[in-house]
């Protein structure tokens, strides 16, 4: 059966004060990307919070240079470190069989199915 690709997006939150490292084993293709939500503290307000290196300006437009990190897959999967009170949005391409078994993603000790988006048939 032919393959098709779907996207997998994972939002990791670190609600603690210390940095945390996450190990991910995913059924992915190629590199992934990471876009970080950063602020000086959990109580930070407007102008202090950035997403992927950008802030929202007074005109409600993104301001600043967008920073998207590339995540390389190793034999053990991916490793992502998040500083205290931070978050990161991860994006990956997932290869799925049209009528094969569901793929699973493992983050730490949690496993979740990734085959929820069906592949579209091409005519």
VENWOGI-V221374 format. One record per residue. N is the residue number from 0. SS is DSSP state (hx for helix, st for strand, lp for the rest). Layout:
n = (N N)
ss = (SS SS)
This chain:
n = (0 1 2 3 4 5 6 7 8 9 10 11 12 13 14 15 16 17 18 19 20 21 22 23 24 25 26 27 28 29 30 31 32 33 34 35 36 37 38 39 40 41 42 43 44 45 46 47 48 49 50 51 52 53 54 55 56 57 58 59 60 61 62 63 64 65 66 67 68 69 70 71 72 73 74 75 76 77 78 79 80 81 82 83 84 85 86 87 88 89 90 91 92 93 94 95 96 97 98 99 100 101 102 103 104 105 106 107 108 109 110 111 112 113 114 115 116 117 118 119 120 121 122)
ss = (lp lp st st st st st st st st st st st lp lp lp lp lp lp st st st st st st lp lp st st st st st st st st st st st lp lp lp lp lp lp lp lp lp lp lp st st lp lp st st st lp lp lp lp lp st st lp lp lp lp lp st st st lp lp st lp lp st st st st st st lp lp lp lp st st st st st st st st st st st lp lp lp lp lp lp st st st st lp lp st st st st lp lp lp lp lp lp lp lp lp lp)
